[in-house]
Amino acid sequence: MIWYSIVPEEMLWQFAPPAEPIPLKEIRLGGVLMEVELLGEEQARIVRLLDCELHHYLNPDYAPGRMIRYIPTLENDSKG
C-alpha cells in the first residue's frame, strides 16, 4: 500500500505502538544454516536460508514458513 499525504511522516506515526522485535535465531539443520522464528517451547518457523547448497532451496522441508520442531541442546566443547 502506498500512502500519499502532505502530513509529515513523524506526525502520522507518533501514536503508533512500537513494533516488538520478533525472536529470531540462527540454527543449523541438516547442514543448512537458517534463520528461524521461535514460536513456543519446542516449535519454530523457518524464516530464511542463510548458508546452503543450491539444491536445498528446492527442498520443501527447508521452505520459508515451514514449521519445525526446535529443541535447544547444550554441547561441551572441552576435551577430557
mmCIF file as gemmi writes it, N, C-alpha and C atoms, coordinates in Angstrom:
data_model
loop_
_atom_site.group_PDB
_atom_site.id
_atom_site.type_symbol
_atom_site.label_atom_id
_atom_site.label_alt_id
_atom_site.label_comp_id
_atom_site.label_asym_id
_atom_site.label_entity_id
_atom_site.label_seq_id
_atom_site.pdbx_PDB_ins_code
_atom_site.Cartn_x
_atom_site.Cartn_y
_atom_site.Cartn_z
_atom_site.occupancy
_atom_site.B_iso_or_equiv
_atom_site.pdbx_formal_charge
_atom_site.auth_seq_id
_atom_site.auth_asym_id
_atom_site.pdbx_PDB_model_num
ATOM 1 N N . MET Axp A 1 ? 0.838 -1.169 0 1 0 ? 1 A 1
ATOM 2 C CA . MET Axp A 1 ? 0 0 0 1 0 ? 1 A 1
ATOM 3 C C . MET Axp A 1 ? 0.887 1.237 0 1 0 ? 1 A 1
ATOM 4 N N . ILE Axp A 2 ? 0.52 2.229 -0.775 1 0 ? 2 A 1
ATOM 5 C CA . ILE Axp A 2 ? 1.247 3.494 -0.831 1 0 ? 2 A 1
ATOM 6 C C . ILE Axp A 2 ? 0.346 4.569 -0.253 1 0 ? 2 A 1
ATOM 7 N N . TRP Axp A 3 ? 0.914 5.365 0.625 1 0 ? 3 A 1
ATOM 8 C CA . TRP Axp A 3 ? 0.165 6.422 1.301 1 0 ? 3 A 1
ATOM 9 C C . TRP Axp A 3 ? 0.716 7.762 0.847 1 0 ? 3 A 1
ATOM 10 N N . TYR Axp A 4 ? -0.104 8.569 0.175 1 0 ? 4 A 1
ATOM 11 C CA . TYR Axp A 4 ? 0.293 9.899 -0.254 1 0 ? 4 A 1
ATOM 12 C C . TYR Axp A 4 ? -0.376 10.905 0.672 1 0 ? 4 A 1
ATOM 13 N N . SER Axp A 5 ? 0.431 11.767 1.295 1 0 ? 5 A 1
ATOM 14 C CA . SER Axp A 5 ? -0.119 12.749 2.222 1 0 ? 5 A 1
ATOM 15 C C . SER Axp A 5 ? 0.845 13.92 2.353 1 0 ? 5 A 1
ATOM 16 N N . ILE Axp A 6 ? 0.293 15.099 2.651 1 0 ? 6 A 1
ATOM 17 C CA . ILE Axp A 6 ? 1.148 16.259 2.905 1 0 ? 6 A 1
ATOM 18 C C . ILE Axp A 6 ? 1.549 16.334 4.375 1 0 ? 6 A 1
ATOM 19 N N . VAL Axp A 7 ? 0.949 15.48 5.19 1 0 ? 7 A 1
ATOM 20 C CA . VAL Axp A 7 ? 1.264 15.446 6.617 1 0 ? 7 A 1
ATOM 21 C C . VAL Axp A 7 ? 2.621 14.76 6.799 1 0 ? 7 A 1
ATOM 22 N N . PRO Axp A 8 ? 3.519 15.35 7.598 1 0 ? 8 A 1
ATOM 23 C CA . PRO Axp A 8 ? 4.827 14.719 7.813 1 0 ? 8 A 1
ATOM 24 C C . PRO Axp A 8 ? 4.689 13.324 8.429 1 0 ? 8 A 1
ATOM 25 N N . GLU Axp A 9 ? 5.572 12.45 8.026 1 0 ? 9 A 1
ATOM 26 C CA . GLU Axp A 9 ? 5.54 11.058 8.472 1 0 ? 9 A 1
ATOM 27 C C . GLU Axp A 9 ? 5.632 10.943 9.994 1 0 ? 9 A 1
ATOM 28 N N . GLU Axp A 10 ? 6.411 11.811 10.624 1 0 ? 10 A 1
ATOM 29 C CA . GLU Axp A 10 ? 6.57 11.76 12.078 1 0 ? 10 A 1
ATOM 30 C C . GLU Axp A 10 ? 5.242 12.002 12.803 1 0 ? 10 A 1
ATOM 31 N N . MET Axp A 11 ? 4.408 12.865 12.238 1 0 ? 11 A 1
ATOM 32 C CA . MET Axp A 11 ? 3.111 13.139 12.868 1 0 ? 11 A 1
ATOM 33 C C . MET Axp A 11 ? 2.151 11.967 12.694 1 0 ? 11 A 1
ATOM 34 N N . LEU Axp A 12 ? 2.237 11.277 11.577 1 0 ? 12 A 1
ATOM 35 C CA . LEU Axp A 12 ? 1.338 10.152 11.331 1 0 ? 12 A 1
ATOM 36 C C . LEU Axp A 12 ? 1.616 8.986 12.268 1 0 ? 12 A 1
ATOM 37 N N . TRP Axp A 13 ? 2.888 8.721 12.555 1 0 ? 13 A 1
ATOM 38 C CA . TRP Axp A 13 ? 3.273 7.526 13.294 1 0 ? 13 A 1
ATOM 39 C C . TRP Axp A 13 ? 3.619 7.784 14.752 1 0 ? 13 A 1
ATOM 40 N N . GLN Axp A 14 ? 3.415 8.993 15.259 1 0 ? 14 A 1
ATOM 41 C CA . GLN Axp A 14 ? 3.815 9.288 16.634 1 0 ? 14 A 1
ATOM 42 C C . GLN Axp A 14 ? 2.986 8.542 17.681 1 0 ? 14 A 1
ATOM 43 N N . PHE Axp A 15 ? 1.769 8.167 17.352 1 0 ? 15 A 1
ATOM 44 C CA . PHE Axp A 15 ? 0.912 7.472 18.322 1 0 ? 15 A 1
ATOM 45 C C . PHE Axp A 15 ? 0.849 5.961 18.076 1 0 ? 15 A 1
ATOM 46 N N . ALA Axp A 16 ? 1.559 5.489 17.083 1 0 ? 16 A 1
ATOM 47 C CA . ALA Axp A 16 ? 1.569 4.05 16.79 1 0 ? 16 A 1
ATOM 48 C C . ALA Axp A 16 ? 2.369 3.315 17.862 1 0 ? 16 A 1
ATOM 49 N N . PRO Axp A 17 ? 1.903 2.157 18.282 1 0 ? 17 A 1
ATOM 50 C CA . PRO Axp A 17 ? 2.67 1.398 19.282 1 0 ? 17 A 1
ATOM 51 C C . PRO Axp A 17 ? 3.994 0.931 18.679 1 0 ? 17 A 1
ATOM 52 N N . PRO Axp A 18 ? 5.041 0.892 19.484 1 0 ? 18 A 1
ATOM 53 C CA . PRO Axp A 18 ? 6.332 0.434 18.946 1 0 ? 18 A 1
ATOM 54 C C . PRO Axp A 18 ? 6.267 -1.037 18.554 1 0 ? 18 A 1
ATOM 55 N N . ALA Axp A 19 ? 6.924 -1.352 17.477 1 0 ? 19 A 1
ATOM 56 C CA . ALA Axp A 19 ? 6.934 -2.738 16.996 1 0 ? 19 A 1
ATOM 57 C C . ALA Axp A 19 ? 7.794 -3.595 17.918 1 0 ? 19 A 1
ATOM 58 N N . GLU Axp A 20 ? 7.256 -4.743 18.301 1 0 ? 20 A 1
ATOM 59 C CA . GLU Axp A 20 ? 8.01 -5.661 19.153 1 0 ? 20 A 1
ATOM 60 C C . GLU Axp A 20 ? 8.937 -6.496 18.278 1 0 ? 20 A 1
ATOM 61 N N . PRO Axp A 21 ? 10.179 -6.67 18.695 1 0 ? 21 A 1
ATOM 62 C CA . PRO Axp A 21 ? 11.091 -7.479 17.883 1 0 ? 21 A 1
ATOM 63 C C . PRO Axp A 21 ? 10.675 -8.949 17.879 1 0 ? 21 A 1
ATOM 64 N N . ILE Axp A 22 ? 10.816 -9.572 16.736 1 0 ? 22 A 1
ATOM 65 C CA . ILE Axp A 22 ? 10.49 -10.989 16.594 1 0 ? 22 A 1
ATOM 66 C C . ILE Axp A 22 ? 11.7 -11.796 17.066 1 0 ? 22 A 1
ATOM 67 N N . PRO Axp A 23 ? 11.497 -12.77 17.959 1 0 ? 23 A 1
ATOM 68 C CA . PRO Axp A 23 ? 12.641 -13.557 18.438 1 0 ? 23 A 1
ATOM 69 C C . PRO Axp A 23 ? 13.164 -14.494 17.345 1 0 ? 23 A 1
ATOM 70 N N . LEU Axp A 24 ? 14.291 -14.122 16.744 1 0 ? 24 A 1
ATOM 71 C CA . LEU Axp A 24 ? 14.89 -14.916 15.675 1 0 ? 24 A 1
ATOM 72 C C . LEU Axp A 24 ? 16.168 -15.577 16.175 1 0 ? 24 A 1
ATOM 73 N N . LYS Axp A 25 ? 16.485 -16.724 15.606 1 0 ? 25 A 1
ATOM 74 C CA . LYS Axp A 25 ? 17.681 -17.465 15.992 1 0 ? 25 A 1
ATOM 75 C C . LYS Axp A 25 ? 18.247 -18.139 14.758 1 0 ? 25 A 1
ATOM 76 N N . GLU Axp A 26 ? 19.574 -18.201 14.684 1 0 ? 26 A 1
ATOM 77 C CA . GLU Axp A 26 ? 20.233 -18.927 13.604 1 0 ? 26 A 1
ATOM 78 C C . GLU Axp A 26 ? 20.552 -20.333 14.087 1 0 ? 26 A 1
ATOM 79 N N . ILE Axp A 27 ? 20.123 -21.327 13.306 1 0 ? 27 A 1
ATOM 80 C CA . ILE Axp A 27 ? 20.399 -22.723 13.654 1 0 ? 27 A 1
ATOM 81 C C . ILE Axp A 27 ? 20.898 -23.455 12.414 1 0 ? 27 A 1
ATOM 82 N N . ARG Axp A 28 ? 21.538 -24.579 12.633 1 0 ? 28 A 1
ATOM 83 C CA . ARG Axp A 28 ? 21.971 -25.433 11.529 1 0 ? 28 A 1
ATOM 84 C C . ARG Axp A 28 ? 21.179 -26.73 11.616 1 0 ? 28 A 1
ATOM 85 N N . LEU Axp A 29 ? 20.461 -27.051 10.545 1 0 ? 29 A 1
ATOM 86 C CA . LEU Axp A 29 ? 19.621 -28.246 10.485 1 0 ? 29 A 1
ATOM 87 C C . LEU Axp A 29 ? 19.959 -28.998 9.205 1 0 ? 29 A 1
ATOM 88 N N . GLY Axp A 30 ? 20.459 -30.207 9.34 1 0 ? 30 A 1
ATOM 89 C CA . GLY Axp A 30 ? 20.807 -30.998 8.165 1 0 ? 30 A 1
ATOM 90 C C . GLY Axp A 30 ? 21.881 -30.353 7.311 1 0 ? 30 A 1
ATOM 91 N N . GLY Axp A 31 ? 22.809 -29.63 7.927 1 0 ? 31 A 1
ATOM 92 C CA . GLY Axp A 31 ? 23.871 -28.962 7.186 1 0 ? 31 A 1
ATOM 93 C C . GLY Axp A 31 ? 23.469 -27.639 6.578 1 0 ? 31 A 1
ATOM 94 N N . VAL Axp A 32 ? 22.256 -27.17 6.86 1 0 ? 32 A 1
ATOM 95 C CA . VAL Axp A 32 ? 21.748 -25.919 6.302 1 0 ? 32 A 1
ATOM 96 C C . VAL Axp A 32 ? 21.64 -24.89 7.426 1 0 ? 32 A 1
ATOM 97 N N . LEU Axp A 33 ? 22.341 -23.758 7.263 1 0 ? 33 A 1
ATOM 98 C CA . LEU Axp A 33 ? 22.226 -22.673 8.229 1 0 ? 33 A 1
ATOM 99 C C . LEU Axp A 33 ? 20.993 -21.863 7.871 1 0 ? 33 A 1
ATOM 100 N N . MET Axp A 34 ? 20.089 -21.695 8.831 1 0 ? 34 A 1
ATOM 101 C CA . MET Axp A 34 ? 18.838 -20.985 8.575 1 0 ? 34 A 1
ATOM 102 C C . MET Axp A 34 ? 18.487 -20.074 9.737 1 0 ? 34 A 1
ATOM 103 N N . GLU Axp A 35 ? 17.631 -19.116 9.457 1 0 ? 35 A 1
ATOM 104 C CA . GLU Axp A 35 ? 17.108 -18.219 10.479 1 0 ? 35 A 1
ATOM 105 C C . GLU Axp A 35 ? 15.684 -18.666 10.772 1 0 ? 35 A 1
ATOM 106 N N . VAL Axp A 36 ? 15.385 -18.877 12.061 1 0 ? 36 A 1
ATOM 107 C CA . VAL Axp A 36 ? 14.058 -19.336 12.449 1 0 ? 36 A 1
ATOM 108 C C . VAL Axp A 36 ? 13.443 -18.37 13.449 1 0 ? 36 A 1
ATOM 109 N N . GLU Axp A 37 ? 12.122 -18.323 13.454 1 0 ? 37 A 1
ATOM 110 C CA . GLU Axp A 37 ? 11.356 -17.537 14.419 1 0 ? 37 A 1
ATOM 111 C C . GLU Axp A 37 ? 10.883 -18.492 15.506 1 0 ? 37 A 1
ATOM 112 N N . LEU Axp A 38 ? 11.27 -18.213 16.746 1 0 ? 38 A 1
ATOM 113 C CA . LEU Axp A 38 ? 10.874 -19.066 17.859 1 0 ? 38 A 1
ATOM 114 C C . LEU Axp A 38 ? 9.422 -18.783 18.217 1 0 ? 38 A 1
ATOM 115 N N . LEU Axp A 39 ? 8.597 -19.826 18.202 1 0 ? 39 A 1
ATOM 116 C CA . LEU Axp A 39 ? 7.164 -19.66 18.437 1 0 ? 39 A 1
ATOM 117 C C . LEU Axp A 39 ? 6.716 -20.155 19.799 1 0 ? 39 A 1
ATOM 118 N N . GLY Axp A 40 ? 7.372 -21.124 20.312 1 0 ? 40 A 1
ATOM 119 C CA . GLY Axp A 40 ? 6.938 -21.682 21.585 1 0 ? 40 A 1
ATOM 120 C C . GLY Axp A 40 ? 8.018 -22.539 22.188 1 0 ? 40 A 1
ATOM 121 N N . GLU Axp A 41 ? 7.594 -23.407 23.073 1 0 ? 41 A 1
ATOM 122 C CA . GLU Axp A 41 ? 8.521 -24.265 23.805 1 0 ? 41 A 1
ATOM 123 C C . GLU Axp A 41 ? 9.383 -25.122 22.877 1 0 ? 41 A 1
ATOM 124 N N . GLU Axp A 42 ? 8.776 -25.803 21.933 1 0 ? 42 A 1
ATOM 125 C CA . GLU Axp A 42 ? 9.515 -26.709 21.049 1 0 ? 42 A 1
ATOM 126 C C . GLU Axp A 42 ? 9.155 -26.491 19.586 1 0 ? 42 A 1
ATOM 127 N N . GLN Axp A 43 ? 8.81 -25.269 19.214 1 0 ? 43 A 1
ATOM 128 C CA . GLN Axp A 43 ? 8.341 -25.029 17.86 1 0 ? 43 A 1
ATOM 129 C C . GLN Axp A 43 ? 8.99 -23.774 17.293 1 0 ? 43 A 1
ATOM 130 N N . ALA Axp A 44 ? 9.306 -23.827 15.997 1 0 ? 44 A 1
ATOM 131 C CA . ALA Axp A 44 ? 9.889 -22.686 15.303 1 0 ? 44 A 1
ATOM 132 C C . ALA Axp A 44 ? 9.407 -22.688 13.857 1 0 ? 44 A 1
ATOM 133 N N . ARG Axp A 45 ? 9.509 -21.521 13.217 1 0 ? 45 A 1
ATOM 134 C CA . ARG Axp A 45 ? 9.118 -21.373 11.811 1 0 ? 45 A 1
ATOM 135 C C . ARG Axp A 45 ? 10.353 -20.908 11.036 1 0 ? 45 A 1
ATOM 136 N N . ILE Axp A 46 ? 10.636 -21.549 9.923 1 0 ? 46 A 1
ATOM 137 C CA . ILE Axp A 46 ? 11.77 -21.153 9.096 1 0 ? 46 A 1
ATOM 138 C C . ILE Axp A 46 ? 11.47 -19.802 8.452 1 0 ? 46 A 1
ATOM 139 N N . VAL Axp A 47 ? 12.388 -18.845 8.627 1 0 ? 47 A 1
ATOM 140 C CA . VAL Axp A 47 ? 12.233 -17.519 8.036 1 0 ? 47 A 1
ATOM 141 C C . VAL Axp A 47 ? 12.989 -17.442 6.713 1 0 ? 47 A 1
ATOM 142 N N . ARG Axp A 48 ? 14.264 -17.852 6.731 1 0 ? 48 A 1
ATOM 143 C CA . ARG Axp A 48 ? 15.057 -17.832 5.502 1 0 ? 48 A 1
ATOM 144 C C . ARG Axp A 48 ? 16.277 -18.722 5.652 1 0 ? 48 A 1
ATOM 145 N N . LEU Axp A 49 ? 16.804 -19.143 4.515 1 0 ? 49 A 1
ATOM 146 C CA . LEU Axp A 49 ? 18.027 -19.935 4.488 1 0 ? 49 A 1
ATOM 147 C C . LEU Axp A 49 ? 19.202 -18.977 4.353 1 0 ? 49 A 1
ATOM 148 N N . LEU Axp A 50 ? 20.243 -19.21 5.151 1 0 ? 50 A 1
ATOM 149 C CA . LEU Axp A 50 ? 21.389 -18.309 5.149 1 0 ? 50 A 1
ATOM 150 C C . LEU Axp A 50 ? 22.608 -18.883 4.437 1 0 ? 50 A 1
ATOM 151 N N . ASP Axp A 51 ? 22.875 -20.164 4.617 1 0 ? 51 A 1
ATOM 152 C CA . ASP Axp A 51 ? 24.065 -20.77 4.028 1 0 ? 51 A 1
ATOM 153 C C . ASP Axp A 51 ? 23.757 -22.219 3.685 1 0 ? 51 A 1
ATOM 154 N N . CYS Axp A 52 ? 23.637 -22.492 2.392 1 0 ? 52 A 1
ATOM 155 C CA . CYS Axp A 52 ? 23.342 -23.859 1.967 1 0 ? 52 A 1
ATOM 156 C C . CYS Axp A 52 ? 23.699 -24.027 0.499 1 0 ? 52 A 1
ATOM 157 N N . GLU Axp A 53 ? 23.655 -25.261 0.047 1 0 ? 53 A 1
ATOM 158 C CA . GLU Axp A 53 ? 23.861 -25.542 -1.365 1 0 ? 53 A 1
ATOM 159 C C . GLU Axp A 53 ? 22.575 -25.207 -2.123 1 0 ? 53 A 1
ATOM 160 N N . LEU Axp A 54 ? 22.71 -24.981 -3.415 1 0 ? 54 A 1
ATOM 161 C CA . LEU Axp A 54 ? 21.573 -24.514 -4.214 1 0 ? 54 A 1
ATOM 162 C C . LEU Axp A 54 ? 20.398 -25.479 -4.221 1 0 ? 54 A 1
ATOM 163 N N . HIS Axp A 55 ? 20.647 -26.777 -4.215 1 0 ? 55 A 1
ATOM 164 C CA . HIS Axp A 55 ? 19.53 -27.725 -4.283 1 0 ? 55 A 1
ATOM 165 C C . HIS Axp A 55 ? 18.676 -27.703 -3.007 1 0 ? 55 A 1
ATOM 166 N N . HIS Axp A 56 ? 19.2 -27.175 -1.904 1 0 ? 56 A 1
ATOM 167 C CA . HIS Axp A 56 ? 18.399 -27.091 -0.679 1 0 ? 56 A 1
ATOM 168 C C . HIS Axp A 56 ? 17.246 -26.088 -0.812 1 0 ? 56 A 1
ATOM 169 N N . TYR Axp A 57 ? 17.403 -25.09 -1.684 1 0 ? 57 A 1
ATOM 170 C CA . TYR Axp A 57 ? 16.327 -24.12 -1.889 1 0 ? 57 A 1
ATOM 171 C C . TYR Axp A 57 ? 15.091 -24.769 -2.509 1 0 ? 57 A 1
ATOM 172 N N . LEU Axp A 58 ? 15.269 -25.878 -3.207 1 0 ? 58 A 1
ATOM 173 C CA . LEU Axp A 58 ? 14.148 -26.579 -3.828 1 0 ? 58 A 1
ATOM 174 C C . LEU Axp A 58 ? 13.521 -27.623 -2.918 1 0 ? 58 A 1
ATOM 175 N N . ASN Axp A 59 ? 14.131 -27.882 -1.777 1 0 ? 59 A 1
ATOM 176 C CA . ASN Axp A 59 ? 13.63 -28.879 -0.834 1 0 ? 59 A 1
ATOM 177 C C . ASN Axp A 59 ? 12.482 -28.276 -0.016 1 0 ? 59 A 1
ATOM 178 N N . PRO Axp A 60 ? 11.275 -28.822 -0.107 1 0 ? 60 A 1
ATOM 179 C CA . PRO Axp A 60 ? 10.143 -28.258 0.636 1 0 ? 60 A 1
ATOM 180 C C . PRO Axp A 60 ? 10.308 -28.352 2.157 1 0 ? 60 A 1
ATOM 181 N N . ASP Axp A 61 ? 11.188 -29.233 2.638 1 0 ? 61 A 1
ATOM 182 C CA . ASP Axp A 61 ? 11.424 -29.327 4.08 1 0 ? 61 A 1
ATOM 183 C C . ASP Axp A 61 ? 12.107 -28.081 4.627 1 0 ? 61 A 1
ATOM 184 N N . TYR Axp A 62 ? 12.791 -27.317 3.764 1 0 ? 62 A 1
ATOM 185 C CA . TYR Axp A 62 ? 13.501 -26.111 4.189 1 0 ? 62 A 1
ATOM 186 C C . TYR Axp A 62 ? 12.829 -24.836 3.691 1 0 ? 62 A 1
ATOM 187 N N . ALA Axp A 63 ? 11.589 -24.925 3.254 1 0 ? 63 A 1
ATOM 188 C CA . ALA Axp A 63 ? 10.892 -23.767 2.699 1 0 ? 63 A 1
ATOM 189 C C . ALA Axp A 63 ? 10.547 -22.762 3.795 1 0 ? 63 A 1
ATOM 190 N N . PRO Axp A 64 ? 10.701 -21.457 3.525 1 0 ? 64 A 1
ATOM 191 C CA . PRO Axp A 64 ? 10.278 -20.446 4.494 1 0 ? 64 A 1
ATOM 192 C C . PRO Axp A 64 ? 8.798 -20.609 4.828 1 0 ? 64 A 1
ATOM 193 N N . GLY Axp A 65 ? 8.483 -20.491 6.107 1 0 ? 65 A 1
ATOM 194 C CA . GLY Axp A 65 ? 7.12 -20.686 6.583 1 0 ? 65 A 1
ATOM 195 C C . GLY Axp A 65 ? 6.884 -22.077 7.135 1 0 ? 65 A 1
ATOM 196 N N . ARG Axp A 66 ? 7.776 -22.989 6.847 1 0 ? 66 A 1
ATOM 197 C CA . ARG Axp A 66 ? 7.65 -24.374 7.331 1 0 ? 66 A 1
ATOM 198 C C . ARG Axp A 66 ? 7.858 -24.423 8.841 1 0 ? 66 A 1
ATOM 199 N N . MET Axp A 67 ? 6.993 -25.137 9.526 1 0 ? 67 A 1
ATOM 200 C CA . MET Axp A 67 ? 7.096 -25.313 10.974 1 0 ? 67 A 1
ATOM 201 C C . MET Axp A 67 ? 8.034 -26.48 11.254 1 0 ? 67 A 1
ATOM 202 N N . ILE Axp A 68 ? 8.944 -26.289 12.213 1 0 ? 68 A 1
ATOM 203 C CA . ILE Axp A 68 ? 9.864 -27.35 12.598 1 0 ? 68 A 1
ATOM 204 C C . ILE Axp A 68 ? 9.85 -27.501 14.112 1 0 ? 68 A 1
ATOM 205 N N . ARG Axp A 69 ? 10.295 -28.651 14.56 1 0 ? 69 A 1
ATOM 206 C CA . ARG Axp A 69 ? 10.429 -28.892 15.998 1 0 ? 69 A 1
ATOM 207 C C . ARG Axp A 69 ? 11.805 -28.396 16.413 1 0 ? 69 A 1
ATOM 208 N N . TYR Axp A 70 ? 11.863 -27.542 17.425 1 0 ? 70 A 1
ATOM 209 C CA . TYR Axp A 70 ? 13.116 -26.934 17.86 1 0 ? 70 A 1
ATOM 210 C C . TYR Axp A 70 ? 13.337 -27.244 19.332 1 0 ? 70 A 1
ATOM 211 N N . ILE Axp A 71 ? 14.379 -28.038 19.599 1 0 ? 71 A 1
ATOM 212 C CA . ILE Axp A 71 ? 14.738 -28.375 20.976 1 0 ? 71 A 1
ATOM 213 C C . ILE Axp A 71 ? 16.201 -27.986 21.167 1 0 ? 71 A 1
ATOM 214 N N . PRO Axp A 72 ? 16.475 -26.887 21.872 1 0 ? 72 A 1
ATOM 215 C CA . PRO Axp A 72 ? 17.868 -26.481 22.068 1 0 ? 72 A 1
ATOM 216 C C . PRO Axp A 72 ? 18.617 -27.477 22.951 1 0 ? 72 A 1
ATOM 217 N N . THR Axp A 73 ? 19.89 -27.693 22.635 1 0 ? 73 A 1
ATOM 218 C CA . THR Axp A 73 ? 20.738 -28.588 23.422 1 0 ? 73 A 1
ATOM 219 C C . THR Axp A 73 ? 22.039 -27.881 23.756 1 0 ? 73 A 1
ATOM 220 N N . LEU Axp A 74 ? 22.695 -28.354 24.793 1 0 ? 74 A 1
ATOM 221 C CA . LEU Axp A 74 ? 23.997 -27.821 25.184 1 0 ? 74 A 1
ATOM 222 C C . LEU Axp A 74 ? 25.079 -28.779 24.728 1 0 ? 74 A 1
ATOM 223 N N . GLU Axp A 75 ? 26.183 -28.214 24.242 1 0 ? 75 A 1
ATOM 224 C CA . GLU Axp A 75 ? 27.314 -29.029 23.832 1 0 ? 75 A 1
ATOM 225 C C . GLU Axp A 75 ? 28.514 -28.655 24.677 1 0 ? 75 A 1
ATOM 226 N N . ASN Axp A 76 ? 29.306 -29.647 25.042 1 0 ? 76 A 1
ATOM 227 C CA . ASN Axp A 76 ? 30.509 -29.423 25.813 1 0 ? 76 A 1
ATOM 228 C C . ASN Axp A 76 ? 31.693 -29.444 24.855 1 0 ? 76 A 1
ATOM 229 N N . ASP Axp A 77 ? 32.373 -28.287 24.713 1 0 ? 77 A 1
ATOM 230 C CA . ASP Axp A 77 ? 33.492 -28.183 23.786 1 0 ? 77 A 1
ATOM 231 C C . ASP Axp A 77 ? 34.813 -28.647 24.39 1 0 ? 77 A 1
ATOM 232 N N . SER Axp A 78 ? 34.876 -28.813 25.71 1 0 ? 78 A 1
ATOM 233 C CA . SER Axp A 78 ? 36.135 -29.209 26.34 1 0 ? 78 A 1
ATOM 234 C C . SER Axp A 78 ? 36.399 -30.693 26.108 1 0 ? 78 A 1
ATOM 235 N N . LYS Axp A 79 ? 37.639 -31.013 25.89 1 0 ? 79 A 1
ATOM 236 C CA . LYS Axp A 79 ? 38.022 -32.41 25.664 1 0 ? 79 A 1
ATOM 237 C C . LYS Axp A 79 ? 38.611 -32.953 26.946 1 0 ? 79 A 1
ATOM 238 N N . GLY Axp A 80 ? 38.086 -34.044 27.427 1 0 ? 80 A 1
ATOM 239 C CA . GLY Axp A 80 ? 38.501 -34.544 28.717 1 0 ? 80 A 1
ATOM 240 C C . GLY Axp A 80 ? 39.06 -35.855 28.683 1 0 ? 80 A 1
